[in-house]
């Protein structure tokens, strides 16, 4: 039995259920959320949600491949 497909399906299900939270209800600041909110203003909710889902899928794939943990501040420009 191939379990890799089950993991991907579960991850996608989790992402799709969390997208409205990231785009609408979350108050946490991260570069990913800032990017998604700017995209939502330009393209609308549905297209931004699809773009965010794809970006999260790429991030999760890279995390599985490299073994790194998620860093919500990744990509942020630090002052100093």
PyMOL CGO cylinders between C-alpha atoms (Angstrom):
from pymol import cmd
from pymol.cgo import CYLINDER

trace = [
    CYLINDER, 0.00, 0.00, 0.00, 1.39, 3.36, -1.05, 0.3, 1, 1, 1, 1, 1, 1,
    CYLINDER, 1.39, 3.36, -1.05, 1.02, 5.78, 1.86, 0.3, 1, 1, 1, 1, 1, 1,
    CYLINDER, 1.02, 5.78, 1.86, 2.65, 8.80, 0.19, 0.3, 1, 1, 1, 1, 1, 1,
    CYLINDER, 2.65, 8.80, 0.19, -0.62, 9.65, -1.61, 0.3, 1, 1, 1, 1, 1, 1,
    CYLINDER, -0.62, 9.65, -1.61, -2.53, 9.54, 1.69, 0.3, 1, 1, 1, 1, 1, 1,
    CYLINDER, -2.53, 9.54, 1.69, -0.08, 11.99, 3.25, 0.3, 1, 1, 1, 1, 1, 1,
    CYLINDER, -0.08, 11.99, 3.25, -0.40, 14.41, 0.35, 0.3, 1, 1, 1, 1, 1, 1,
    CYLINDER, -0.40, 14.41, 0.35, -4.21, 14.19, 0.39, 0.3, 1, 1, 1, 1, 1, 1,
    CYLINDER, -4.21, 14.19, 0.39, -4.29, 14.81, 4.14, 0.3, 1, 1, 1, 1, 1, 1,
    CYLINDER, -4.29, 14.81, 4.14, -1.90, 17.75, 3.82, 0.3, 1, 1, 1, 1, 1, 1,
    CYLINDER, -1.90, 17.75, 3.82, -4.00, 19.29, 1.03, 0.3, 1, 1, 1, 1, 1, 1,
    CYLINDER, -4.00, 19.29, 1.03, -7.17, 18.82, 3.07, 0.3, 1, 1, 1, 1, 1, 1,
    CYLINDER, -7.17, 18.82, 3.07, -5.53, 20.57, 6.01, 0.3, 1, 1, 1, 1, 1, 1,
    CYLINDER, -5.53, 20.57, 6.01, -4.34, 23.44, 3.80, 0.3, 1, 1, 1, 1, 1, 1,
    CYLINDER, -4.34, 23.44, 3.80, -7.68, 24.02, 2.17, 0.3, 1, 1, 1, 1, 1, 1,
    CYLINDER, -7.68, 24.02, 2.17, -9.48, 24.11, 5.50, 0.3, 1, 1, 1, 1, 1, 1,
    CYLINDER, -9.48, 24.11, 5.50, -6.92, 26.57, 6.94, 0.3, 1, 1, 1, 1, 1, 1,
    CYLINDER, -6.92, 26.57, 6.94, -6.79, 29.01, 4.02, 0.3, 1, 1, 1, 1, 1, 1,
    CYLINDER, -6.79, 29.01, 4.02, -9.78, 31.14, 5.09, 0.3, 1, 1, 1, 1, 1, 1,
    CYLINDER, -9.78, 31.14, 5.09, -8.27, 31.35, 8.58, 0.3, 1, 1, 1, 1, 1, 1,
    CYLINDER, -8.27, 31.35, 8.58, -4.94, 32.60, 7.25, 0.3, 1, 1, 1, 1, 1, 1,
    CYLINDER, -4.94, 32.60, 7.25, -6.58, 35.09, 4.90, 0.3, 1, 1, 1, 1, 1, 1,
    CYLINDER, -6.58, 35.09, 4.90, -9.42, 36.31, 7.14, 0.3, 1, 1, 1, 1, 1, 1,
    CYLINDER, -9.42, 36.31, 7.14, -9.26, 35.46, 10.85, 0.3, 1, 1, 1, 1, 1, 1,
    CYLINDER, -9.26, 35.46, 10.85, -5.61, 35.12, 11.82, 0.3, 1, 1, 1, 1, 1, 1,
    CYLINDER, -5.61, 35.12, 11.82, -4.00, 38.03, 13.62, 0.3, 1, 1, 1, 1, 1, 1,
    CYLINDER, -4.00, 38.03, 13.62, -0.49, 36.56, 13.65, 0.3, 1, 1, 1, 1, 1, 1,
    CYLINDER, -0.49, 36.56, 13.65, 1.97, 38.44, 11.47, 0.3, 1, 1, 1, 1, 1, 1,
    CYLINDER, 1.97, 38.44, 11.47, 4.13, 36.48, 9.08, 0.3, 1, 1, 1, 1, 1, 1,
    CYLINDER, 4.13, 36.48, 9.08, 5.63, 37.15, 5.68, 0.3, 1, 1, 1, 1, 1, 1,
    CYLINDER, 5.63, 37.15, 5.68, 3.40, 34.44, 4.22, 0.3, 1, 1, 1, 1, 1, 1,
    CYLINDER, 3.40, 34.44, 4.22, 0.22, 36.07, 5.57, 0.3, 1, 1, 1, 1, 1, 1,
    CYLINDER, 0.22, 36.07, 5.57, 1.34, 39.54, 4.47, 0.3, 1, 1, 1, 1, 1, 1,
    CYLINDER, 1.34, 39.54, 4.47, 1.99, 38.20, 0.96, 0.3, 1, 1, 1, 1, 1, 1,
    CYLINDER, 1.99, 38.20, 0.96, -1.39, 36.43, 0.86, 0.3, 1, 1, 1, 1, 1, 1,
    CYLINDER, -1.39, 36.43, 0.86, -3.32, 39.49, 2.05, 0.3, 1, 1, 1, 1, 1, 1,
    CYLINDER, -3.32, 39.49, 2.05, -1.67, 41.70, -0.59, 0.3, 1, 1, 1, 1, 1, 1,
    CYLINDER, -1.67, 41.70, -0.59, -2.56, 39.11, -3.22, 0.3, 1, 1, 1, 1, 1, 1,
    CYLINDER, -2.56, 39.11, -3.22, -6.15, 38.97, -1.92, 0.3, 1, 1, 1, 1, 1, 1,
    CYLINDER, -6.15, 38.97, -1.92, -6.49, 42.73, -2.39, 0.3, 1, 1, 1, 1, 1, 1,
    CYLINDER, -6.49, 42.73, -2.39, -5.16, 42.55, -5.96, 0.3, 1, 1, 1, 1, 1, 1,
    CYLINDER, -5.16, 42.55, -5.96, -6.74, 39.33, -7.25, 0.3, 1, 1, 1, 1, 1, 1,
    CYLINDER, -6.74, 39.33, -7.25, -9.65, 38.51, -4.94, 0.3, 1, 1, 1, 1, 1, 1,
    CYLINDER, -9.65, 38.51, -4.94, -10.14, 35.86, -2.29, 0.3, 1, 1, 1, 1, 1, 1,
    CYLINDER, -10.14, 35.86, -2.29, -10.48, 32.76, -4.47, 0.3, 1, 1, 1, 1, 1, 1,
    CYLINDER, -10.48, 32.76, -4.47, -7.38, 33.34, -6.59, 0.3, 1, 1, 1, 1, 1, 1,
    CYLINDER, -7.38, 33.34, -6.59, -5.35, 34.33, -3.54, 0.3, 1, 1, 1, 1, 1, 1,
    CYLINDER, -5.35, 34.33, -3.54, -6.51, 31.16, -1.74, 0.3, 1, 1, 1, 1, 1, 1,
    CYLINDER, -6.51, 31.16, -1.74, -5.36, 29.00, -4.68, 0.3, 1, 1, 1, 1, 1, 1,
    CYLINDER, -5.36, 29.00, -4.68, -2.00, 30.78, -4.80, 0.3, 1, 1, 1, 1, 1, 1,
    CYLINDER, -2.00, 30.78, -4.80, -1.59, 30.38, -1.04, 0.3, 1, 1, 1, 1, 1, 1,
    CYLINDER, -1.59, 30.38, -1.04, -2.49, 26.68, -1.24, 0.3, 1, 1, 1, 1, 1, 1,
    CYLINDER, -2.49, 26.68, -1.24, 0.15, 26.15, -3.91, 0.3, 1, 1, 1, 1, 1, 1,
    CYLINDER, 0.15, 26.15, -3.91, 2.76, 28.09, -1.96, 0.3, 1, 1, 1, 1, 1, 1,
    CYLINDER, 2.76, 28.09, -1.96, 2.00, 26.06, 1.18, 0.3, 1, 1, 1, 1, 1, 1,
    CYLINDER, 2.00, 26.06, 1.18, 2.24, 22.81, -0.81, 0.3, 1, 1, 1, 1, 1, 1,
    CYLINDER, 2.24, 22.81, -0.81, 5.67, 23.83, -2.12, 0.3, 1, 1, 1, 1, 1, 1,
    CYLINDER, 5.67, 23.83, -2.12, 6.79, 24.79, 1.39, 0.3, 1, 1, 1, 1, 1, 1,
    CYLINDER, 6.79, 24.79, 1.39, 5.57, 21.45, 2.82, 0.3, 1, 1, 1, 1, 1, 1,
    CYLINDER, 5.57, 21.45, 2.82, 7.26, 19.51, 0.03, 0.3, 1, 1, 1, 1, 1, 1,
    CYLINDER, 7.26, 19.51, 0.03, 10.55, 21.30, 0.70, 0.3, 1, 1, 1, 1, 1, 1,
    CYLINDER, 10.55, 21.30, 0.70, 10.20, 20.70, 4.44, 0.3, 1, 1, 1, 1, 1, 1,
    CYLINDER, 10.20, 20.70, 4.44, 9.67, 16.97, 3.87, 0.3, 1, 1, 1, 1, 1, 1,
    CYLINDER, 9.67, 16.97, 3.87, 12.57, 16.81, 1.44, 0.3, 1, 1, 1, 1, 1, 1,
    CYLINDER, 12.57, 16.81, 1.44, 15.08, 18.72, 3.60, 0.3, 1, 1, 1, 1, 1, 1,
    CYLINDER, 15.08, 18.72, 3.60, 13.82, 17.94, 7.10, 0.3, 1, 1, 1, 1, 1, 1,
    CYLINDER, 13.82, 17.94, 7.10, 13.66, 21.62, 8.02, 0.3, 1, 1, 1, 1, 1, 1,
    CYLINDER, 13.66, 21.62, 8.02, 11.04, 23.07, 10.34, 0.3, 1, 1, 1, 1, 1, 1,
    CYLINDER, 11.04, 23.07, 10.34, 8.66, 25.85, 9.27, 0.3, 1, 1, 1, 1, 1, 1,
    CYLINDER, 8.66, 25.85, 9.27, 9.89, 29.36, 10.04, 0.3, 1, 1, 1, 1, 1, 1,
    CYLINDER, 9.89, 29.36, 10.04, 7.04, 31.90, 9.83, 0.3, 1, 1, 1, 1, 1, 1,
    CYLINDER, 7.04, 31.90, 9.83, 9.57, 34.74, 9.62, 0.3, 1, 1, 1, 1, 1, 1,
    CYLINDER, 9.57, 34.74, 9.62, 11.45, 33.26, 6.66, 0.3, 1, 1, 1, 1, 1, 1,
    CYLINDER, 11.45, 33.26, 6.66, 11.92, 35.78, 3.91, 0.3, 1, 1, 1, 1, 1, 1,
    CYLINDER, 11.92, 35.78, 3.91, 11.45, 38.73, 6.25, 0.3, 1, 1, 1, 1, 1, 1,
    CYLINDER, 11.45, 38.73, 6.25, 13.86, 41.63, 5.97, 0.3, 1, 1, 1, 1, 1, 1,
    CYLINDER, 13.86, 41.63, 5.97, 15.36, 42.38, 9.36, 0.3, 1, 1, 1, 1, 1, 1,
    CYLINDER, 15.36, 42.38, 9.36, 16.18, 45.91, 10.43, 0.3, 1, 1, 1, 1, 1, 1,
    CYLINDER, 16.18, 45.91, 10.43, 19.69, 46.63, 11.47, 0.3, 1, 1, 1, 1, 1, 1,
]
cmd.load_cgo(trace, "trace")
